[in-house]
Amino acid sequence: MTNNTLTEKEYSDFCSYLEKHCGIVLGQSKQYLVRSRLSPLLSQYDCASLSDLIKKVMDIRQRELRAVVIDAMTTNETLWFRDRYPFELLTKRLLPEFSKLNRPLRIWSSASSSGQEPYSIIMTCLEYKAKNPGCLARGFEVLGTDISMSMLNHCKKGEYDSLALGRGLSKERLQKYFIPSSQGCYQVKPEVQRHAKFRQFNLLDSFAILGKFDIIFCRNVLIYFSPEIKRQIFGNFAKAANSRGYLMLGASESINGLTTEFEMDRCAAGIVYRSIK
């Protein structure tokens, strides 16, 4: 029988390790989360206890295990068209503003998880173009990034089961943008996928390799980070945003006290933040 308990020091050391390598702050009394996410890895990595696994992952030579543990600890819950208002903002405010752009519009989904957000953005852009002929004539590109390689593989495949599809996707959009695939699953159509690019990326790394963006989505991610790391990330978002570019946060997230490089823009559909440069 395996031992799935950690001492206070072991838990504290793991929390520090996790924050250092991916920015996630667990806080106190979250041992249950560590147990539920990491216990399935014990037999796979020949560990008799959770304590053994934590010791092994802190060995700098264990790069593969580190990636697997970070993957397991990353929250991957997501929905299609989550919260609705960001996509209403795209349709009613942001896309009209960029409609006559003389280059491809660039949008970044900075925590793409299993792909629902970037594909929802693409569907929104396609619907806007269909209703407004001649707009976004140079096209658009959505970059989806995530720290989890398994999630990115899911994004790239673009295949979803009925349970995932039932979380926020209408029957009309299912019929329009998906084709049946194996075992009752559906796959995103090629004409949708061609607008997406996916790559592994840690928000603690340099943003310079990604280029510049007109719209950045970073929703329901920063709530897991410390104020210091949030300031660092907001500073990097400011550098990655094109002049007067937009930043979309989650409903419970705010820039207050963390950056002066974005200003709040309150619209009828919700709140968006805009680069002041």
N, C-alpha and C positions, 0 to 999 in steps of 0.2 A: 504493500500500500504506500503510495507516494505522500510526502509531506508538502502541503501547499501553503504553509504559513511562512511569513518572513518576520525577522526581528525588526524592531523600530529602526535600528541602524541600517539593516539591509534594505528596508523599504526607502529610507531617506537617501541612501546612496544611489538606489535605482532611480528615484525621482530626479536627483541631480544629474545623473547620466542621461536620462531621457530629455531633460530640458536642454542640456548642452548640445545634444546631437540632432534634435529636431524641434526644439522650442516648446514642446508641450509641458505644461505645468499641471501635475496631478493634484497637488495639495494633500491635505491630511485625509485620513479615513477613506482612501480609495484602494485599499488592499484587495477588496473584492473584485475590482476591475482588473487589477494585475493578475489575480488568480484566474479569472474567467478567460482572459485573453491569452495568457501564457501557459496555462496547464496543459493544453493540447500539444505543446511543443516538447514536453518532457521526454516522452518515449522516442520521439523523432531524433533528439539530440543526446540520447543516452544519459539522461539526468535523473537521479533518484528523487530529487526534490526541487521545489521552486528556488530554494536557496542556492542549489548547485547551478541551476540555469542562470541565475543572476550573476554569480561569480564568473561563469564562463563567458557571458556576453560582455563583461567588462575587460576581458582580455583583448588588447588592441589587435591581436592576430585573428580574432574571430569576426572577420568582416561579413561573411555570409550570415552568421547568426545575428549580428547586429541588424542587418537589413531585414531579416525575418521578424525579429522582435519589434522593431519600429513599425513594420508593416502591421503586425498584430495589434499594436497599441494605438494605431491611427484610427480615428472614428470614420467610418465609411457609410454612414446612414445618409441617404439623400432621396430627393423626390424629383419628378418632372415638374418644371415650371413652379419651383418652390416659392411660396409666399405670393406668387402672381404679380405683385406690384413692380418688381424689377423688370419684368417683361413688358408690363404696361408702360413703364418709363422708357424702355427701349423703343417701343412702337410710337408713343405719342410725343416724346421729347428728344431723345438722343439720336435716333436714326434720321428723323427729319433734319436735324442740325448737320449731320454728316452726309446727307443725301447727294450733294453735288461734289463730293470729294473727288479730286482728280488723281487719286491713287486708291489701292485697296484699303478698306477699313480694317483695322487690326483690333481684335478683342481678345483679352486674356482671361481665361477661367483658371484662377491660380490654385484652386484645390478641387480638381475635377472629379475626384472620387471615382465612381464607376461609370461616369460619362453623362449622367442625366442633365447636369447644368450646361456643359458646352453644347450638347445636342439640342437642348431647349433654346439656347441662344441662336443656334443656326436656324432652327425652325421659325423662330420669330423674325429673323432677318429675311428668310425666304418668303414668308407671308407678307412682309412689308414691301419687298420688291415686286411681288405679284400684284399688290394693290396700287403700287405707285410706279408704273412703267417708266423706265429711264433713270430712276434713282439708283444710287450705288452702282453706277454703270461700270466702275472699275472692279467691282466685286468686293468680297470680304473674306477674311480669314479668322478663324477662332483657334487660339492655342490653348490646349488643356494641359495643365501640369499637375503633378501630384508626387508626393514622396514615396508612395507605395507602387512598386513595380507590378504587383498582381492586379491592382486597380487599373493601372495604365494598360495592361494587356486586355483587361475587360473593355476598356474604352475603345481600343484599337479594333477589337473584334466586333463591337457594336451589337452584341446579341443579348437579348433579355427574355426572361421567362414571364409567365403570366402574372406572377406575384409582383415583380418589379414594374411591369407595364401598368398594373392597376393602381400604382401610387402616383396619381396626378396626371396621367396621360388620357386624353379623351379618345373615344372610339374613332372619331373623325381623323384625328392626327395619326392614330395607329394605322388606319387604312391608307392614309396619304403618304406617310414617311417610312413605313416598314414593310418588309416582305416576310412571309412565313419561312421559317428555317426548320431545324431538326427538333424533334421531341416537343412540339407545342410551343417552341420559342419563336421570337420574331427578331429579324435583323434590320438595322438601319439601312436604308437604301443608299446605293453608291452616290447618288446625286446630293445626298446630305453629307455623307462621310467625306466627300472631296473638299469640303470647306474646313475640315478639322485637321489639326496636327496635334500630336501628343508627345510629351517628353517628360522624363523623370526630373523633378526639381525640388530642392529643399529651400524653403523660404528664408533659411539662415544663410544661404549661399549668395554669391554675387549675381545681381540681376542683369548685369551688362551683357551677358551672353544671349539674352532673350530679345533684345532690341526694344523698340518703343511701341507704345500702345495708345489707342484713342479711348478705349474703355477697358477698365480693369474690374473684374469681379473677384472679391475676396470675402465670401459670405459664410458666416458661422464657423470661422476658423480662428480668428484672433482671440476669441473667448478662452482659448486654451493656453494663451501665452501670457507671460509676465508683462507688466508695463514697460520695462526696459526693452524687451524684445519687440513689443508693439511699436515703440518709438523707432527702433532700427528698421523695422519692416515698412512703416509709413514713409520714412525717409527714402528708402529704396523704391517704393511705389512712386514717389514724387519724381525721382530721376527717370523711372521707366515710363512715365506718362508723357504723351505729347503735349504741346502747348495747349492749355485749357482742356486737357483730357479729363475724363471722369473716373471716379472710383465708387464702386457699389459695395456697401457693407451689409451685413445681416441686420435684421430688425432690432436686435438687442445690442448692437455694436455702435461705437461712436469714436470720433477723433478727439473729443474734448480732452484737453490737457496733454495730448500726445503728439500733436503736430500742428504747425502753423502754415504748412505748405499746401493744404487743401481748405476750401471753404464750403460750408453747408449750402446746398441749394434745395430748398423745400418746394416740391411740386405737388400738384393735386394728387398724383398717384403715389407719392412717397418722398423719401429723402435720398438724395445722391450728393456726392462730394466732388468738387471740381478743383483741379490744379490751379493755383494762382499765378503760375508762370506764363 
